[in-house]
Amino acid sequence: MTRIVALGAGRMGRGIGQVFAYAGYRVDIVDFKARPAADSARLEATGRAEIDANLALLAELGVLDARQRGLILKRIAFHRLEQAAPVLSAADVVFEGVTETLEAKRDAFARACAHMQEQAILASTTSSMLADTLAALVTHPERFVNTHFLNPAYLIPLVEVSPAKATAEDTFARMRALLESAGKVVVRCAASPGFIVPRLQAAAMNEAARLVEEGVATPDDIDRAVRAGFGPRYTAMGICEFIDFGGVDILYYASRSMAQALDAPRYAPPAIVERLMREGRRGAREGQGFYDWRSRDLDAYQRDLLGRFVGLLKQLNLLPAPGAARE
């Protein structure tokens, strides 16, 4: 059995503990701060209560039963700082989730590496720091990788895995296999501020705020538009897939028009879109865009896409039923 340690007993440490305990692993959550025993006991009680409340909600929703809930809780052990050394020395994978400051990371990595085995993977759950920056703080940096869980970690399937330049390919492969064994969807991204989802959502959230600021729409109407249009569209299709399906040229001309009409350079098409236009790679109907469509059966693809939309809209109670004749 892979020995998993969550370093830090805060929100992320508890979330990771629940993720892997739910998947059948035994998980050690280590409080990596020095504090009085009474405070440690209260922190553990708070952590267990939070995880139990999450599991209770899942049970209420029919995801698991009372027996499974109890078994999951039993797989999680909390440890005080004084107990960290033997726990870390036995670990196969350590997920660091301490405070998001470079000083806190440096301190945690130095103390963790002093006890960990050389072959054990050390992963950060940072949402803001580059893998290359953090790998430089780790002994044997080839075993380091960033793993960005999205909150709530126990529920959202996606984990963005960002290797550093020093990360061994075997480290990435082992981490991917572990995460997938816990039911996670793994995507790989280069060391870049904001990873994938935070960059996309920051652009969308800021634009929503501008729409309110400019009086274009109310917050309620913007959110209804997202729930009934933007959200389902990009759940059934990925964004790059949607660009190709609609046409790279549609994005190109629409972006130029909005950039000019709103006097907002942020809407101007990026260089890669202009390059695809020059190369005639305008999406599915041209055979190439961001994806290569030349070997795809587009009729079968469209049928599958329609099925995805229908299934999703049914689940969201957004698919209208046929109406009776209005005579």
Number of C-alpha atoms within 10 A of each C-alpha: 7 12 16 25 29 31 31 23 28 20 17 24 25 28 24 26 32 28 24 24 22 22 13 15 19 21 27 26 27 27 24 23 14 11 13 9 10 9 11 19 15 11 17 22 12 15 21 18 13 16 21 17 12 18 24 17 13 15 16 12 10 9 11 15 14 11 9 14 18 12 13 23 20 12 17 21 15 22 19 21 15 13 13 20 15 11 17 26 16 16 22 18 23 23 24 27 24 25 13 13 11 13 9 12 21 15 12 21 21 13 15 22 18 13 16 22 15 16 13 21 23 31 28 27 24 22 17 14 20 21 26 21 12 21 25 14 18 19 17 17 20 22 25 30 30 30 27 24 24 19 13 14 21 22 15 13 18 19 22 22 26 25 26 24 15 16 20 15 12 11 20 23 10 13 22 20 14 15 20 15 13 17 15 21 14 19 14 15 14 16 19 14 13 16 20 15 14 14 12 11 12 12 12 12 11 10 12 19 15 13 15 15 12 10 10 12 15 15 15 10 12 16 15 13 12 14 14 14 12 13 14 17 18 13 12 19 16 10 12 14 17 17 22 25 19 14 18 26 19 13 17 20 13 15 18 15 14 15 16 13 9 10 11 11 12 12 16 19 16 11 9 10 20 14 11 18 16 10 11 15 22 25 26 23 15 15 17 18 24 18 15 14 17 12 7 11 9 15 9 10 11 12 11 12 14 13 13 17 18 15 14 17 17 13 10 12 10 14 13 8 7 6 6 6 5 4 3
